[in-house]
Structures are given as C-alpha cells and as structure tokens.
Amino acid sequence: MFPLHLRCPRLGFLLLLAGWGGSCQTPIPPPAPGPPLVAPDGLVIESRTYAGTILGGLGTAEAESEVALAWDVDVALVERMPLQGTEALAPHWKLIAQPGAAEPVRGISLLATGARFATAEAAGALWDELEQGHQGGFQRLSRSDGTLLAGATSLLRWNAVEVVPDPENFLREVTPRGPVEKSLAVGLQFDGHEVQLGLGLQDLAELPGDEAEAAGGRKVLRLEWALPDVELRLDGGLEVFFLPSPFDGVPAQAVAIRIQLSDQLSAEAIQAARAELEALPKVSAAIESESEIQAKPLRQAVLALQAETATDAAAKRGPLLFLAESGGGPLTRDLVLTAEDDVISAWTALLPVGSETEDAVPEQVHWWIERAAWVCLARLAVKDQLPMALEALLLRHGGEVGRYPSTIEDAALQSADRETMRKRLLLENRLFLEDSSPSARVRAFDWLVRQGEDLGAFDPLASPSARRDALRVLEDALEAAAQGTGPEPKAGAEKGAEKGAER
C-alpha cells in the first residue's frame, strides 16, 4: 500500500504546507507595554494605630499585653491581575460587612470579586516578578511599617478623589454625580495569638435587588470591609493579596498588597510601642462612615439601639453587628445574621434603657444583648411564632433544653452573666441524659460533648442499667472534683466524638 499522502496528492500538499508554516512560524511578540503607571492625582495616605478592632474602632479592646509584633506593608498598583501562582480569595471570606447599609452583612463581596492571593515562598517570588514588570506596569503607592501590641489594630488608608463619568444619567434625569472619594484600606488586628486581616474598599458599585431599583440603576458609592479567613504568618514570611483597583484614573487592574509580620521584638521596642499608643489622642480611629458599627464605641451602639429614631430593624442591625463582632455571645453572633426584621425589633425591645446602661462595662452590655436574644426566641417559641431556622439556633446553643422555651427564658432571666447561663444549660442537659426518650438523650449528649464535657463511658443508646451505672460513675467523679478529693474531669470532646462516630 502506498502512503496516504501519495494516494491523495492534495492532502500531501496540505501536509507539506502545514509543516513548512510550522517550521518558519514567527514567535508571537509580547504585548506592547502600556503607559507608565503613576499614583492617582491627589492621593492621600493615612496610617494610624489604636486600641480596638477593625470594625469596632477605638475602645473595643485593651492593648496592655507584653505581646507584640512588627508589621511591614508594601502596596503598589499593578497593570494586570496575576493569575498564575495565585489563588482566588472568594472561598476564603470570613465576613463581608457594608457599614451604613440596610443590610450590613453580605453573603458575597461585590467589590472584591476577582481578588486573589499567594502565600509562603510563592508570595516572595511573585512580588519580585511584579517589581520586574512581569505583569506590566508597577507603581508603588507606599511602604509602611510599625509595631502592633496585642489588643490593637493598625489601619492604612489610601484616598483619591475622582470625577467619574455617569453614562446612566446621559439624559440628566437625576442630579449629576459630583466628585467621589475612592479609597483602599488595610487593617491588621492582633489579639495576641493571631492577626485578622481586613481589606476595605470604597468605590462605585451596582447594588442588588431592591436597592438597585431605588438607586435608578446607577452605581453608588459604597464602603465595604472584607475579613479574609486566611491565617497570616508571624515568622517573617510573606503574603501577597490582589484587589481590583478602585482608582479609575490610572490604567491598573489590581492593587497588590504585600504583608510581612514578625513576632521577634525586643522588650524596648514593645515598651516604645506602648508609650506611643498611650500618647495618641483619644479619637475614633476607624475609617469614617455614617454607621454606628464603625465610627462609635460600644456605648454609642447601645444608645443607637435605644434611640426612638431607630424604629426600623435596618437601623438596629448595624449596631448589633458591631456588638456581636466586638465580643458578643455565640447566640448573638448567629441571630444577628439570620433574624428577620420583626425578630430584630422584638429582640432590641428587651434591652435595658435609661440610667442602668450609663456606667455599664462591655461584659455587662454583651450579656444584656445575649440574654435578650435567649428571652426573645423563647417567647416567640411559646407563641408558636418562631421560624424553623431560629428553632435550630435554640437547639444549637441550648441543646435539648432548647426544646423547652419556658426553661430557657427562666434560665436567662435568673443568670447574672454568660458563664452562669452556660452552667445552667450544662446542668439542665445533664438531667436529660436520664430521659426516657432516646432522641432527647442523644441531643443532650451531643450538645454536652460539643461543650467539651467528659461523659465517661456513658452511651445514650445503651441499656437502662448500663446508662445508670455510667451516670453513677460520672456523678461520683463530679462530686469528688467539687470537693477537691478527686481529679478534675478531663475534657471529653474527642472521646464523645468517637462514640458519636461509632453510633
């Protein structure tokens, strides 16, 4: 048989042509470099450190620890968003907050869509490539460093005022939009063990749903804080984050943020940082906004909940979010994210008012909010008005006792603080280990295990005699520990989890 190209001369010619073209193909030239990047006109850079949190602002924490770390933040404009060697940041958001909006907590980030990051060795190599122009133009905006005590936050902010075209208003149907202030912010919040990173963006954005309709389809200026669930290294390693650039006046797709932290500090450096912090004027250090969540301390948030002008739930959800983020109880943190407006109103109506709140310390305020949440859910349950999602919260945080709203309300009203309430729930759930219902025993058992309780050999699905024997041993151990004549019960979360897996 003849080869195929000899039997089909036309095919042979095409193959020859293709081979000749491939051997003489001219390499594709790299894209032509764009215009040099420059910093936005009138860029203003702010840097401040204060005792408090990223969202809470000044006064929401105490910086008195001997623990501190050194930080170094380098920020630059990059012509093209790097994809190779980076990972999408979208699956790693812990909290997306929009201070001042009707819905202060978002499920997704509208401004930071497309953000990426790199860590460890890849971060250092990537930053070197950026400086060498591998992603096009590179323009450093600033490089800052400092010392951060436990309980404090360092905030960096870059502001630029821009006049942005408004194509949606070409018929002049609404008042023309004036200059807008774009900003990028980086927050580092240190609790003595780990650092929480906060990324703030203020930019024009399209709003979803009813908000977009109310705005006439126009983009509006929006401030958003995004807290990534990414653990920052404290050993001098690098992390690099990339956000879409809010600055339209320069041809840059991304803002690159290089972060380096180190916990190797001398006692002299820590003392100097404390002296510098104490010398700062006592003013709010959070980024300015109209929201109670970000601009005012804890007491102002409580007053905002009590104000007669705050008649709608939207005006109260922001302060509640601040209280939850600044040390609120576990039920508070879940309820503020899931409750409908009518539940928010009923919840805040149970808070104390007047002179009782004037000299309250943060622990008291946080307990008032948590206690009101328990009482609110319990009373709605008694009236059979509690949505199924909130019934789940009672079971999640109350165990089997959550199925008995009258007991929950009584426990909350009689408890002086969060720890007292927790002990009452532990006691009540232990009693349910003797219940005749297997499902009640299992729910109580699983909840106690999640609280770290050591339940010994108790199995909620064992025979009655085996359960009684295990409970008798457990009671003897608890009594001996209370009298100081026996060892403390060990945390039994792992043991209970193994039992649950066996079941």
C-alpha positions as CSV (number, residue, x, y, z in Angstrom):
1,M,0.0,0.0,0.0
2,F,1.1,3.5,-0.8
3,P,1.3,6.1,1.9
4,L,-1.8,8.2,2.4
5,H,-0.2,11.4,1.1
6,L,0.8,9.6,-2.1
7,R,-2.6,8.2,-2.7
8,C,-4.1,11.7,-2.1
9,P,-1.8,14.4,-3.7
10,R,-4.0,17.2,-2.4
11,L,-3.7,16.0,1.2
12,G,0.1,15.7,0.8
13,F,0.3,19.2,-0.4
14,L,-1.7,20.5,2.6
15,L,0.6,18.5,5.0
16,L,3.7,19.9,3.3
17,L,2.3,23.4,3.6
18,A,1.4,22.9,7.3
19,G,4.9,21.6,8.0
20,W,6.6,24.4,6.2
21,G,4.4,27.0,8.0
22,G,5.1,25.5,11.4
23,S,8.9,25.4,10.9
24,C,9.0,29.1,9.9
25,Q,6.4,30.4,12.3
26,T,7.3,33.8,13.7
27,P,7.1,34.0,17.6
28,I,4.2,36.0,18.9
29,P,5.6,39.2,20.3
30,P,4.8,40.1,23.9
31,P,2.1,42.7,24.3
32,A,3.3,46.3,24.0
33,P,3.8,47.9,27.3
34,G,1.1,50.4,28.3
35,P,1.7,53.9,29.6
36,P,3.8,54.1,32.8
37,L,1.7,53.8,35.9
38,V,1.5,56.8,38.2
39,A,-0.2,57.2,41.6
40,P,-3.7,58.7,41.4
41,D,-3.9,62.5,41.5
42,G,-4.1,63.9,44.9
43,L,-3.6,60.6,46.6
44,V,-3.7,61.0,50.4
45,I,-2.2,58.2,52.6
46,E,-3.2,57.7,56.2
47,S,-1.7,55.4,58.9
48,R,-2.8,55.0,62.5
49,T,-2.7,52.5,65.3
50,Y,-5.2,52.3,68.2
51,A,-6.5,50.0,70.9
52,G,-9.5,48.4,69.3
53,T,-10.7,46.2,66.4
54,I,-11.1,46.7,62.7
55,L,-14.9,47.0,62.6
56,G,-15.3,48.2,66.2
57,G,-12.9,51.1,66.1
58,L,-11.4,52.8,69.1
59,G,-12.0,51.5,72.6
60,T,-13.3,48.0,71.7
61,A,-10.2,46.3,73.1
62,E,-7.3,46.9,75.6
63,A,-3.7,47.0,74.5
64,E,-1.9,46.2,77.7
65,S,-0.2,42.9,76.9
66,E,3.6,42.3,76.7
67,V,3.0,40.5,73.4
68,A,3.6,42.5,70.2
69,L,4.6,42.0,66.6
70,A,6.3,44.0,63.9
71,W,4.5,44.6,60.6
72,D,5.6,45.8,57.1
73,V,3.0,46.5,54.4
74,D,4.0,47.4,50.8
75,V,1.2,48.5,48.4
76,A,1.5,49.0,44.7
77,L,-0.6,49.4,41.5
78,V,-0.2,46.6,39.0
79,E,-1.2,46.8,35.3
80,R,-2.5,43.3,35.1
81,M,-4.1,41.0,37.7
82,P,-1.8,38.0,38.1
83,L,-3.4,34.6,37.7
84,Q,-0.5,32.1,37.6
85,G,0.8,31.3,41.1
86,T,-2.2,32.9,42.9
87,E,-5.4,31.5,44.4
88,A,-8.9,33.0,44.3
89,L,-9.8,34.7,47.5
90,A,-13.5,34.2,47.0
91,P,-13.8,30.9,49.0
92,H,-11.9,32.4,52.0
93,W,-14.0,35.3,53.2
94,K,-14.9,35.2,56.9
95,L,-17.1,38.3,56.9
96,I,-18.3,40.8,54.3
97,A,-19.6,43.9,56.0
98,Q,-21.1,47.0,54.4
99,P,-21.3,49.6,57.2
100,G,-24.2,52.0,57.0
101,A,-26.2,49.9,54.5
102,A,-29.7,48.4,55.1
103,E,-28.0,45.0,55.1
104,P,-24.7,45.4,56.8
105,V,-23.7,41.8,56.4
106,R,-23.3,40.4,52.9
107,G,-23.1,36.8,51.7
108,I,-20.7,37.8,48.9
109,S,-18.4,40.6,48.1
110,L,-19.5,42.8,45.2
111,L,-16.4,45.0,45.2
112,A,-13.7,42.4,45.8
113,T,-14.9,39.9,43.2
114,G,-11.8,38.6,41.4
115,A,-9.4,39.2,44.3
116,R,-6.5,36.7,44.6
117,F,-3.7,35.9,47.0
118,A,-0.4,34.0,47.3
119,T,1.4,32.8,50.5
120,A,4.8,31.3,51.6
121,E,7.6,31.0,49.1
122,A,5.3,31.7,46.1
123,A,4.5,35.1,47.5
124,G,8.1,36.3,47.6
125,A,8.8,35.1,44.1
126,L,5.6,36.7,42.8
127,W,6.4,40.1,44.4
128,D,9.9,40.0,42.8
129,E,8.3,39.4,39.4
130,L,5.9,42.2,39.9
131,E,8.7,44.6,40.6
132,Q,10.5,43.4,37.4
133,G,7.4,44.2,35.3
134,H,6.2,40.7,34.6
135,Q,2.6,41.9,35.0
136,G,3.1,45.1,33.1
137,G,3.4,48.4,34.9
138,F,4.3,48.6,38.6
139,Q,3.8,51.7,40.7
140,R,4.5,51.6,44.5
141,L,2.0,53.7,46.4
142,S,3.6,53.4,49.8
143,R,5.6,51.2,52.1
144,S,4.9,51.4,55.9
145,D,6.0,49.5,59.0
146,G,5.3,49.6,62.7
147,T,4.7,47.7,65.9
148,L,1.4,46.3,67.0
149,L,0.5,45.4,70.5
150,A,-2.0,42.6,71.4
151,G,-5.4,44.2,71.5
152,A,-4.6,46.9,69.0
153,T,-5.2,47.5,65.3
154,S,-3.1,49.2,62.6
155,L,-5.1,50.9,59.8
156,L,-3.6,52.1,56.5
157,R,-5.8,54.0,54.0
158,W,-5.2,55.4,50.5
159,N,-7.7,58.1,49.4
160,A,-8.2,59.7,46.0
161,V,-11.0,62.0,44.8
162,E,-12.1,61.2,41.2
163,V,-14.7,62.6,38.8
164,V,-16.3,59.5,37.3
165,P,-18.4,59.6,34.1
166,D,-22.1,58.8,34.7
167,P,-23.3,57.1,31.5
168,E,-26.6,56.1,33.2
169,N,-27.5,59.8,33.5
170,F,-26.9,60.9,29.9
171,L,-30.4,62.4,29.8
172,R,-29.8,64.4,33.0
173,E,-32.8,62.7,34.6
174,V,-31.3,63.0,38.1
175,T,-28.8,65.4,39.7
176,P,-25.4,64.9,38.1
177,R,-22.9,63.0,40.3
178,G,-20.1,65.1,41.7
179,P,-16.6,64.0,42.6
180,V,-16.4,60.8,44.6
181,E,-13.8,59.7,47.1
182,K,-12.3,56.3,46.3
183,S,-10.3,54.5,48.9
184,L,-8.4,51.4,49.7
185,A,-7.7,50.3,53.3
186,V,-5.8,47.6,55.0
187,G,-6.4,46.7,58.7
188,L,-4.2,44.4,60.9
189,Q,-5.9,43.4,64.2
190,F,-3.8,41.5,66.7
191,D,-5.3,39.5,69.6
192,G,-2.0,38.2,71.0
193,H,-2.2,34.9,69.1
194,E,-3.1,35.6,65.5
195,V,-3.7,38.6,63.2
196,Q,-7.0,39.3,61.5
197,L,-6.6,41.0,58.2
198,G,-9.2,43.4,57.0
199,L,-9.5,44.8,53.4
200,G,-11.6,47.9,52.9
201,L,-12.8,49.3,49.6
202,Q,-14.8,52.4,48.9
203,D,-15.9,52.5,45.3
204,L,-18.8,52.9,43.0
205,A,-20.8,49.7,42.7
206,E,-24.0,48.3,41.3
207,L,-26.4,47.4,44.1
208,P,-28.5,44.2,44.0
209,G,-32.3,43.8,44.0
210,D,-34.5,46.5,45.5
211,E,-31.5,48.7,46.3
212,A,-30.6,48.9,42.6
213,E,-34.2,49.8,41.7
214,A,-34.2,52.5,44.4
215,A,-31.0,54.0,43.0
216,G,-32.4,54.1,39.5
217,G,-29.9,51.6,38.2
218,R,-27.0,53.9,38.9
219,K,-23.8,52.9,40.6
220,V,-23.5,54.3,44.1
221,L,-20.5,54.9,46.4
222,R,-20.2,52.0,48.7
223,L,-17.9,51.2,51.6
224,E,-17.2,47.5,52.1
225,W,-15.0,45.7,54.6
226,A,-13.9,42.1,53.9
227,L,-12.3,40.0,56.5
228,P,-10.5,37.0,54.8
229,D,-10.3,33.7,56.6
230,V,-6.6,33.4,55.8
231,E,-4.1,32.8,58.7
232,L,-1.2,35.3,58.4
233,R,2.3,34.0,59.2
234,L,4.1,35.6,62.2
235,D,7.6,34.3,61.4
236,G,8.6,36.8,58.8
237,G,7.1,35.0,55.8
238,L,5.2,36.9,53.1
239,E,1.6,37.0,51.9
240,V,0.5,39.0,48.9
241,F,-3.1,40.0,48.2
242,F,-4.5,41.4,45.0
243,L,-7.7,43.5,44.9
244,P,-9.4,45.1,41.9
245,S,-8.2,48.7,41.8
246,P,-10.8,51.3,42.8
247,F,-8.8,54.1,41.1
248,D,-10.2,54.7,37.6
249,G,-7.7,57.4,36.8
250,V,-4.8,55.1,36.3
251,P,-4.7,52.0,33.9
252,A,-4.1,49.4,36.6
253,Q,-6.3,46.3,37.1
254,A,-5.1,45.5,40.6
255,V,-3.7,46.8,43.8
256,A,-1.0,44.5,45.2
257,I,-0.6,44.3,49.0
258,R,2.5,42.6,50.4
259,I,2.3,41.8,54.2
260,Q,5.2,40.7,56.4
261,L,4.8,40.0,60.1
262,S,7.3,39.1,62.7
263,D,6.9,38.4,66.4
264,Q,10.7,38.8,67.1
265,L,10.7,42.1,69.0
266,S,12.8,43.3,71.9
267,A,11.3,44.5,75.2
268,E,12.5,48.0,74.4
269,A,10.5,48.0,71.1
270,I,7.4,46.8,72.9
271,Q,7.7,49.5,75.5
272,A,8.2,52.2,72.9
273,A,5.1,51.0,71.1
274,R,3.0,51.1,74.3
275,A,4.2,54.6,75.0
276,E,3.4,55.8,71.5
277,L,-0.1,54.2,71.7
278,E,-0.8,55.9,75.1
279,A,0.2,59.3,73.7
280,L,-2.3,59.2,70.8
281,P,-5.3,61.5,71.1
282,K,-8.4,59.6,72.2
283,V,-10.4,59.9,69.0
284,S,-12.1,57.3,66.8
285,A,-9.5,55.6,64.6
286,A,-11.9,53.7,62.3
287,I,-12.4,54.7,58.7
288,E,-15.1,57.4,58.7
289,S,-18.7,56.4,57.7
290,E,-22.2,57.0,58.8
291,S,-22.5,53.7,60.5
292,E,-22.7,53.1,64.3
293,I,-20.8,49.8,63.6
294,Q,-17.7,51.5,62.6
295,A,-17.5,55.1,63.9
296,K,-18.6,54.9,67.6
297,P,-17.7,52.9,70.7
298,L,-19.8,50.3,72.5
299,R,-21.9,52.7,74.5
300,Q,-22.9,54.7,71.4
301,A,-24.0,51.4,69.8
302,V,-26.3,50.7,72.7
303,L,-27.7,54.2,72.6
304,A,-28.3,53.7,68.8
305,L,-30.4,50.6,69.7
306,Q,-32.4,52.5,72.2
307,A,-33.0,55.7,70.1
308,E,-36.6,56.4,69.3
309,T,-35.5,57.3,65.7
310,A,-34.2,53.8,65.2
311,T,-37.7,52.4,64.6
312,D,-36.8,50.1,61.7
313,A,-34.7,47.0,62.0
314,A,-32.2,48.2,59.4
315,A,-31.1,51.0,61.8
316,K,-30.6,48.4,64.6
317,R,-28.8,45.6,62.7
318,G,-25.7,47.7,62.2
319,P,-25.1,48.3,66.0
320,L,-26.0,44.7,66.7
321,L,-23.4,43.6,64.2
322,F,-20.8,45.8,66.0
323,L,-21.7,44.4,69.4
324,A,-21.5,40.8,68.0
325,E,-18.1,41.4,66.5
326,S,-16.7,43.2,69.5
327,G,-17.2,40.4,72.0
328,G,-20.9,39.3,71.8
329,G,-22.1,35.9,72.8
330,P,-22.5,32.9,70.4
331,L,-26.2,33.3,70.1
332,T,-25.9,37.0,69.4
333,R,-23.4,36.3,66.6
334,D,-25.7,33.8,64.9
335,L,-29.0,35.6,65.5
336,V,-27.9,39.0,64.0
337,L,-27.0,37.2,60.7
338,T,-30.3,35.1,60.5
339,A,-33.1,37.1,62.1
340,E,-35.8,38.8,60.1
341,D,-36.6,42.4,60.8
342,D,-39.6,41.7,63.1
343,V,-37.3,39.5,65.3
344,I,-34.6,42.2,65.4
345,S,-37.2,44.7,66.6
346,A,-38.6,42.3,69.3
347,W,-35.0,41.4,70.4
348,T,-33.9,45.0,70.9
349,A,-37.1,45.9,72.7
350,L,-36.0,43.7,75.5
351,L,-32.8,45.6,76.2
352,P,-32.5,47.8,79.4
353,V,-32.8,51.5,78.9
354,G,-32.1,54.7,80.9
355,S,-29.5,55.2,83.7
356,E,-28.9,51.4,84.0
357,T,-26.8,51.5,80.9
358,E,-24.7,54.6,81.6
359,D,-21.9,53.0,83.5
360,A,-22.1,49.5,82.1
361,V,-18.8,47.7,81.2
362,P,-18.5,45.8,78.0
363,E,-19.1,42.4,79.6
364,Q,-22.5,43.6,81.0
365,V,-23.6,45.0,77.7
366,H,-22.7,41.9,75.8
367,W,-24.6,39.8,78.4
368,W,-27.7,42.1,78.1
369,I,-27.7,41.5,74.3
370,E,-27.2,37.7,74.7
371,R,-29.9,37.5,77.4
372,A,-32.4,39.4,75.3
373,A,-31.7,37.1,72.4
374,W,-32.5,34.0,74.6
375,V,-35.7,35.6,76.0
376,C,-36.8,36.8,72.6
377,L,-36.5,33.4,71.0
378,A,-38.1,31.6,74.0
379,R,-41.2,33.9,74.0
380,L,-41.6,33.5,70.2
381,A,-41.4,29.8,70.6
382,V,-44.1,29.8,73.3
383,K,-46.4,31.7,71.0
384,D,-45.6,29.3,68.2
385,Q,-44.2,32.2,66.1
386,L,-40.6,31.1,65.9
387,P,-39.3,30.4,62.4
388,M,-37.8,27.0,61.8
389,A,-34.3,28.5,61.2
390,L,-34.4,30.1,64.7
391,E,-35.7,26.9,66.3
392,A,-32.4,25.4,65.1
393,L,-30.5,28.2,66.9
394,L,-32.2,27.2,70.2
395,L,-31.1,23.6,69.7
396,R,-27.6,24.6,68.5
397,H,-26.9,26.8,71.5
398,G,-29.2,25.2,74.1
399,G,-29.0,21.5,73.4
400,E,-32.1,19.5,74.4
401,V,-33.1,22.4,76.7
402,G,-33.7,24.5,73.6
403,R,-36.9,22.4,73.1
404,Y,-38.3,23.8,76.3
405,P,-38.6,27.6,75.8
406,S,-40.0,28.3,79.3
407,T,-36.9,26.7,80.9
408,I,-34.7,28.8,78.5
409,E,-36.4,32.0,79.5
410,D,-36.2,31.2,83.2
411,A,-32.5,30.3,83.0
412,A,-31.7,33.5,81.1
413,L,-33.6,35.8,83.4
414,Q,-32.0,34.2,86.5
415,S,-28.4,34.3,85.1
416,A,-26.2,37.2,86.1
417,D,-23.8,36.7,83.2
418,R,-22.9,34.4,80.2
419,E,-21.0,31.9,82.3
420,T,-23.9,31.5,84.8
421,M,-26.2,30.8,81.8
422,R,-23.7,28.3,80.4
423,K,-23.5,26.4,83.7
424,R,-27.3,26.3,83.9
425,L,-27.5,24.8,80.4
426,L,-24.9,22.2,81.3
427,L,-26.9,21.2,84.4
428,E,-30.2,21.0,82.5
429,N,-28.7,18.9,79.7
430,R,-27.1,16.5,82.1
431,L,-30.6,15.9,83.5
432,F,-31.8,14.9,80.1
433,L,-29.3,12.1,80.0
434,E,-31.7,10.3,82.2
435,D,-34.7,11.0,80.0
436,S,-36.8,8.1,78.7
437,S,-36.7,9.4,75.1
438,P,-33.6,8.2,73.1
439,S,-33.7,11.2,70.9
440,A,-33.7,13.6,73.9
441,R,-30.7,11.7,75.4
442,V,-28.8,11.8,72.1
443,R,-29.4,15.6,71.7
444,A,-28.3,16.3,75.2
445,F,-25.3,14.0,74.9
446,D,-24.1,15.5,71.6
447,W,-24.5,19.1,72.9
448,L,-22.6,18.3,76.1
449,V,-19.8,16.7,74.1
450,R,-19.6,19.9,71.9
451,Q,-19.1,21.9,75.1
452,G,-16.1,19.7,76.0
453,E,-17.8,17.7,78.7
454,D,-16.3,14.4,79.7
455,L,-19.2,11.9,79.9
456,G,-17.0,8.9,80.6
457,A,-18.4,5.6,79.4
458,F,-22.0,6.9,79.1
459,D,-23.8,5.9,75.9
460,P,-27.2,7.4,75.3
461,L,-28.3,4.3,73.3
462,A,-27.1,1.7,75.8
463,S,-29.4,-0.4,78.0
464,P,-31.0,1.3,81.1
465,S,-28.7,-0.5,83.5
466,A,-25.6,0.4,81.6
467,R,-26.7,4.1,81.4
468,R,-27.4,4.2,85.2
469,D,-24.0,2.7,86.0
470,A,-22.2,5.2,83.7
471,L,-24.2,8.1,85.2
472,R,-23.4,7.0,88.7
473,V,-19.7,6.9,88.0
474,L,-20.0,10.4,86.3
475,E,-21.8,11.8,89.3
476,D,-19.3,10.4,91.8
477,A,-16.4,12.0,89.7
478,L,-18.2,15.3,89.6
479,E,-18.8,15.3,93.3
480,A,-15.2,14.3,94.1
481,A,-13.9,17.1,91.9
482,A,-16.2,19.6,93.5
483,Q,-15.0,18.6,97.0
484,G,-11.4,18.6,95.9
485,T,-10.9,14.9,96.7
486,G,-10.6,13.6,93.1
487,P,-9.1,14.6,89.7
488,E,-10.8,17.2,87.6
489,P,-12.9,15.6,84.8
490,K,-11.0,15.6,81.6
491,A,-12.3,17.4,78.5
492,G,-14.2,14.7,76.7
493,A,-14.9,16.2,73.3
494,E,-12.7,13.7,71.4
495,K,-14.0,10.8,73.4
496,G,-17.6,11.8,72.8
497,A,-16.9,12.4,69.2
498,E,-15.6,8.9,68.8
499,K,-18.7,7.5,70.5
500,G,-20.9,9.5,68.2
501,A,-19.0,8.1,65.2
502,E,-19.5,4.6,66.5
503,R,-23.2,5.2,66.7
